[in-house]
Amino acid sequence: MPIKSKAASSEHLYVGIKGHILGIRKYDGTVAWSTKLRRGSSFVPIIQEGDRLYAASGGEVSCLDSATGTVLWHNQLKGFGMGYAALAGGGFPFSAAALEAQAAAAAAGAAAAAS
């Protein structure tokens, strides 16, 4: 049964293989969830950013919920063929979640200094 809490998504290791994305539990190696992408290929690069995973497979890109593996959106990249795709744009410390947390911490610090 998949873990549904977004906070629990950090407990997973993500594997892209043969047109699938798997959420593997870090503490015991069991499969929490498995999602078959619409068009499979043997090479499936993945980026995690916050509670989302971005994966490329078979010349298409999908966005999944990292806690459950649910596909949130899919883009067929029509007109670009079926070759291997590389992903970029996720990462640390510049993810949207990290920037929001930084802004909240700065605002809290400013509020504390003003009082």
CORDA-V585583 format. One record per pair of residues at least 24 apart in sequence whose ideal C-beta (glycine too) atoms are under 6 Angstrom apart, sorted by the first residue. I is the first residue (numbers start at 1). J is the second residue. Records with the same first field share a line. If there is no record, write none. Layout:
I: J ; J
//
This chain:
2: 32 ; 33 ; 68
3: 32 ; 67
4: 67 ; 68
6: 51 ; 67
8: 67
9: 51 ; 66 ; 67
14: 46 ; 53
16: 44 ; 46 ; 55
18: 42
19: 57
21: 55
23: 69
33: 69
35: 69
37: 62
43: 84
45: 87
47: 87 ; 90
49: 90 ; 95
50: 95 ; 97
54: 87
56: 85 ; 87
58: 82
//
